[in-house]
Amino acid sequence: MYYTYIVYSPRHDRFLIGVTTHMERRKKILCHMLEDCKWVYYEAFDSSREAILRENEWLTWSKTMIREMVDQNNPMWVDLISPGHNKDNT
């Protein structure tokens, strides 16, 4: 499974968009670099091609468009990869 994700850093008010097959590992790396981050949205794909196409689409979006998508799908901006959160129920 391939995941296209949006990570948000409140401290830097910055979104990071990418593709991974290991969400927990990627979050650990990103949050270590940023000192804080929340995995606020992701989509799962069967192929890397589909995941990369979605990533490329999001990379063309404005910050406002990304915020709106997160607001619609995760209105509380909870960290979707945190202890006690089951990503399979997202």
N, C-alpha and C positions, 0 to 999 in steps of 0.2 A: 504494500500500500504506500502511496506517495501523498504527502500532505503539503498543501500550499498554505502558508500561515501569515498571520499579522501579529507581530509582537509590538507592544507599546511600552515606551519608557517614560513614566511620568516626570522623572527628574529632568530629562532632556527634552520632553514634549516631542518625541520622535517615534515614528513608526518604522519598523523593519519588516520587510516582506521577503519571503524566501520559500524554498522547497526542501523537504527532508523526508527521509524514511524513518527517522528516529526522533520523534518530537521531544521526548524527555532529555535526551542527550544534547540536542540542539539548544533547548531552553537553558540548560545548565551552562553551556558555552556562552550564549548571548548574555545571560544575566550576570555572569561573572565579568564580562567585558563592560557592561553598562552599569553594574552595581545594583540595578533594580530593573525589573521588567515584568510585564504581564502578557501572557499568551491570550490575546483577546478574541481571536477568530481564526478558524482554519476550515479548509475543505479537503476531503479525501478523494483520491483518484486511483484508478487501477493502473494507469500508465504514467511514466515520467513525462511523456509528451503532453498529455492533458494538464498535468500539474504545472509544467513550465509555461504552457499557453496562458493559464489563469494567472500565474505570477506576472507574466509580461503585460497582461491586461491591467492588473492592479498597479503596476509600476507607472502606468500612464495616467493614473487617477490623481486628482488633487488631494491634499490633506483633508479637505472638507468632505469630499466624496468617501474617503476611507472612513472618516469619523461617522458619517451617516450610515454606512453599511454595518459598522460595529454596533452603533446605537440600535439599529433594527434587529440585529441578531443576538446581541449580548448587552441589553440595556443597562445592566448593572456593572458592566465592564469587569466581570469577575475573571480571575485567572483560571483559564480552562485546563491548565496543567499545574495542579497544585495538590498537595496531600489531601486525600479524601475526595477528590474530583475524578469521576470516571469518564474519560474521554469518549468511551463508546456510547455514552448516553447523551452526547452533545448533538 
